[in-house]
Amino acid sequence: MRSYADTSVLVSLYVLDNNSARAAALIKSATLPISITRFSEAEMTNAFYLRLLREEVTSAQIGAAQSWFQEDIDNGI
């Protein structure tokens, strides 16, 4: 059985916020592999930039988060 992670959970793994610890715990306890779709990837980009628009993070933080996310996808993580 596969697990699916909602975008809000995934974003909290890559951009530290009040939900990051809980998101990490959920992912750690999930059945592997965790599935994401191309749509999820687009949602992640949107969610990252929404945080930038809300001035919750800097553009450098978003750049790093996107790089880490893409590296994880490329490496099958």
Number of C-alpha atoms within 10 A of each C-alpha: 6 9 13 14 16 14 19 14 16 19 24 18 19 20 19 13 13 9 14 18 12 13 19 16 10 13 17 10 8 14 12 13 12 13 12 15 9 8 9 15 16 12 16 21 16 13 17 23 19 13 16 16 12 8 10 14 17 13 15 10 16 19 13 14 20 20 13 13 20 14 12 11 12 9 8 8 12
